């Protein structure tokens, strides 16, 4: 957007892959050169992520193409809407600023050394807002509605899971993440993200989950679709067929998309009796559990967690998957007490900001209502805590 608050481009999404194009120098892709310019130390200071579709990537591409005019302001969609509604200059919360991949986690300020290295110094950056700080007010008749900067959906989901610091979070949906909350910045061989109340979340993301499982589902339903039939929802059959299989030596690698567990999937050790829906998905669930366990050891090497908190659509839908993971981790577990964990996180933020309290205090009150005391105190069989 420009300084007058007008949009000067369409919205760039995380699927934007233009940075993978060959750089004009011929020395590799724009992404490869971007990584080389940043270097390992700065990459760690930025949180150890740098996904291809992040703002840092397409901003660098635009700058290299001479298409980034001076004084333009890169802003998230949510913050652009707020800026327009409130008629205020754009601002950004640190949980959203992190996704630009240009936030220095040690200072929680824009990383101007990296910005200069990438030729982005002419860009104007949104004002960074502190937790609970107003971004502006929206006028509706005689009313003035306070508005806060948009926050990260990952952060809201993690907050809404009502996670204790001695618990491990497994969010399993289209994609999945293994996360823990820590009291301060502790970089390592994982991604680091700012959290609420000055805390940080250490995480491994882009792990195989629903998107990878759908590759198998698409294969199983391909013939019916090609013949014009509309298959019924296959998941009820998949869940029951997999639940009937106690063990299998069929092996499935769900790394159909690049991620921490690899970039090539496989189905191996096939025999006449093992290649069926039940064994296929039982083996797939076991592969997911192994990926989660390996990732958990990266963010929590001494494996001193006292329990697992499951959240996300697949975690609610597939009790067998939860059981396989719990058996692999050899620990207690519980479901997130609400199905809409992200909305629950927003509710807690609203309560904290309105009451001028810490986010942790708001979360503690809700934990007490659900009878949560930490360390996997509620098992996932406690169905009354799911609604």
N, C-alpha and C positions, 0 to 999 in steps of 0.2 A: 504494500500500500504506500501511498505518498503522504506527505505531511498534512495534506488537506483531508485525509481520511478516506480517500478514494482507492478502490482496488485497481491495480494496474496489471494484474495477471489473473489467470484462473487459479484454482486451488491445486497445489502439488500434493499428491498422495504418496503413501509409503511404497506403493507398487511402481513408482517412477524409477526406471532403470537406466536412464540416459547416461549416468556416470560410468556405466560399463562400456560405453563406446570407446573406440581407439582415440587416444590423445593426438592432437595435431603434430606433436613431436615424434610420434611413432615409437615412443619408448614404453608403450603399454597403454592400458586403459586409464581414463581419468581417475577412476577409483584407485588403481595401483599407485599412481603418482600422488594422489591425495594422501594415501597412507604413508608413503615415503616422506612427504613433506612434514607430516605431523610427527612421526617418530613414536617409538614405544613409550617413552616417558610421558609425553603430552597425551598420548592415547589413554594412558592410565589416569592421568589427571582429569580427563573428560569422561571417565566412567567405564572404559574398556569395552565399548560397544561398536560404534561407527557402522551401523547398517547401511546398506546401499541406498535405501530410500529415505534416509534422514535429510533434514534441511541442509546440513553441512555439505552433503553431496551435490544436491542440485544447485545450491548457491555457488559452490565452487565451479560447477559446469557453466553456469550463467556468466560468472566472472571471466572465465577463460574464453568464452565466446564473445565477450564484449557486450553482453546483453543485460548487465546489471548496472543501471544508472546510479549515480551518486545520490545519497540521501533517501533512497528507498528504504522501507522498513519491512523486514520479514516478520510475519506475525502468524500465529496459529489461527485456525478458523474460528475457534471459540472466542479468542481474544479480539479478533477482528470484529465479530458480532457485538461484543461488549463495548468496544471502542465506538462503534457506530451508534449503538443504542444510548450510550451515556454522553456522546459527543466529547470524549476525552482522548488524549493521546494513548496509544496502545501500551499496555503493560503485561507482565507475565509472571506467574508464580514459578518458583524454582522447580517444582515437579513437572511443569510443562517445559520450562527453559532447558531442562536436562535433555529433552528429546531433540533439541536443535543439534546436540552433540558439540556444543560450543560453550558449555558452562564449566568453569573451573571448580571442581568439587571441593577443593581445599579452601577456597575463598567464597564460594557461592556467588561469584561475579562472572561476567562474560570473560572468556579466556582471550584477551587481546593479543597475546603473543601468537596464538594459533590463527586468530583472525587476520593478523598482519601477514603471516606466512602464506596464507591462502589467497591473498589479494582481496580481502573483503573489508578493508579499513574504511572505504567510502560509504559503506552501508551504515544506517542508523539502527540501533538496537532498542527493542522495547524496554521500558523501565522495569527492573526486577522488583517485585513486591514481596514483602515479608508475609509470613503466615497470618491470615486474618486481616490483612490490610486492605482497605477499600480500593477498588479500581475505578469507582465512579458511582453515580446515581442515575437511575432511569426515571424520567418524569412520566407519570400517567395521571393526567388531570391535575388535581391538587396534591396527589401523593408523590412522594419521592422514595424510590425503592433502592436500597443499598445493593450494590453488585460487587462481587469478588472475582478475582482473576480465575480463569478456568484451571482445573487441576488434572493431573494425570489419571487416566482410567485404571491403570495398573495400581497406582497408589491407593485409589479409592477402594478397589477390590480387596487389596491386602488389608486395609483398615477395616473394611466391612466384614472380613473373616474373623475379626476379634482375636487376632493372633497375639499370644504372649511371646515375650522375648526368648523363652526357652522352648518354643514350639517351631516346627518346620512347616512352611506353607507349600502345598502342592495344588496349584490351580490347573485344572485339566479341562480344556474346552476345545475350540478349534486348534489352538496352539496350547502350549503349557509352559509353566515356569516353576522352578524350585527356588524358594526364597526364605530368607531369615531377616529379622529386624535387629539391628545392632545400635548401641547408644552413640557411637561416633564413627567417623570416617575410618575405614579399615580396608584399603585397596588390596586386591589380590588377583588370583587367576579366575576372575569372574567379573560380572558386571556390577557396578556400584551406582546406586540411585539415591538422591536425597529423599528423605521421608519427612513426616510431620514431627513437630516438637524438637527439631534439631537432630533427629535420628537419621539413620541411613538404612537402606535395604540392599543386601547383597543377594544377587540372583543369577541363575542360569536360565536363559529364555530360549525360545525357538526349539523346544524339545518336541519329539513326535507325539501327536495326540490325534484329535478328530480329523484334521486335514489329511494326515497320513492314513488313518483308518479308512477314510473315504475313498482312497485309491483302491483298496481291496473291495469295498462295497461297489464301486463303479464297475470293476471287473465282473463281479458276480451278477450284476443287473444289466450288463451291456447287451446281451442277446435279446432279452425281453424288450428293452427300450428300442433296439433296432427294428423289432417287429411291430412297433407301434403300441405295445402294451405299456401300461403305467403300473410299475411294481408297487405293491403295498409297502408301507414303511418297513424296511428290512430289520430294523434294530431290535424289535421284540423277539424275532426269531434268532438273531445273532446272539442276543443276551442269553436266551434259554439254551441254545445249542452249546455255547461256550461254557455255561455254568454246569453242564452235564459232563464236562471233561475235567478230570482231576489232575491229569498230568499228560504231557506229550513230549516226544523227542523231536517233533517238527520244530524248525527254527525259522523265525521271521525277524528281519531287520527292517524297521520302519523308516529308515533314513532316506525317504524318497525325495526329500527336500534338504538342501544344505543346512546344517546346524551343528551343534556341539557334538552330536553322536555320529557324524559322518555325512556324506552327500550321495551315497548309493545304497538303495535298499536291496533286499534279497529274501527269497523263500528257499530254504535248503533242507537237506536231510529228509526228502520226500519219499514216502513209501505208499503202497496201494491203499493202506488203511488210514493214513494220517492226513491226506489232503482232502479235508472236508471243512465245512463252515465252523464247526465247533472247535476242532483242533487248530485251525488257521487262526482264529481270533484268540483262543487261549494262548497260543504261542506269541501272538502280537501283544497281548496284555503283559506277558512275562518280559518281552523286550522293552516295553515301556517302563516297567518296574526297574529293570536293570539300568536304563538310561537315567531314571530319576535318582537311583541310589548312587551312581557314579557322580552325578551332578551335585548331590547333597554333600558328598565327601569333599568336593572342591570348595564349597562355601562354608563347610563346617567340618574340618578335617578330623577333629577328635570325636566326632559323632556323639556329642553329649546332649543332643536334643532329647527332650522328655516326651515328645509326642508329635504327631502329624495332624495338621488341619487340612482337610480336603475342601476344595471349592471348585466352582465351574460346572457347566452343564453335564459333561461326561462323568464327572465324579459323582453327581447325583444319580445319573441314569444307570450306571454300571456298578452294582455292589460287588460283583466278582472282581473287577479291576481293583477296587479299593482293598479287598481282602488279599489279593496277590501282592499288592504293594506293601501292605502292612506286614505280611509274612516275610517279605524280602528285607524290610527294615527292622523287623523284630522289635516293634515298639507299639505303644498305644496310639490310637487315632480317633478322630471325631470329624463329623461333617461341620462345615460352616453352618451356624444356626439359622441363617436365612438364605434362601435361594438367590435373591438379588443382592449379592455382596457389594457390587459397585454402588447401587442406590443406597444401601445401608451406610457405606462409607461417606457418601454425600450428606446423609442425614446427620451423621456424627460431626462432620465439619460444620454444618449449619448450626448445630447445637453449641459447638465450641465457640464459633465466631460470634454468635448471638449472645452467649453468656459470658464472653470474655474469659473462658477457661482454656485449659490445655486440651488438646485432642485426646490425650491419654485419659484424662479425667472423664471425658464424655464416653470413651470406650469402656472404661472401668464400670461406669454405672450400668451400661447395657450388658456387659458380661455378668454382672451380679444378678440382673433380671433373669438371665438364662441359666444361672447356677454354675457358671464357668469359673474354675479355680486354677486352670493351667495344667500343663503336663499331660494332656490327653485325658482329662478327667471325665469327658463325655465320649463314649464310644459311638461309632457311626450307626450302630443299631438303634440309637435313641431317636426314633422317627418323630417324636413330638417336638423336636428342636429344629425341624426342617422348614417350618412355615413361618 
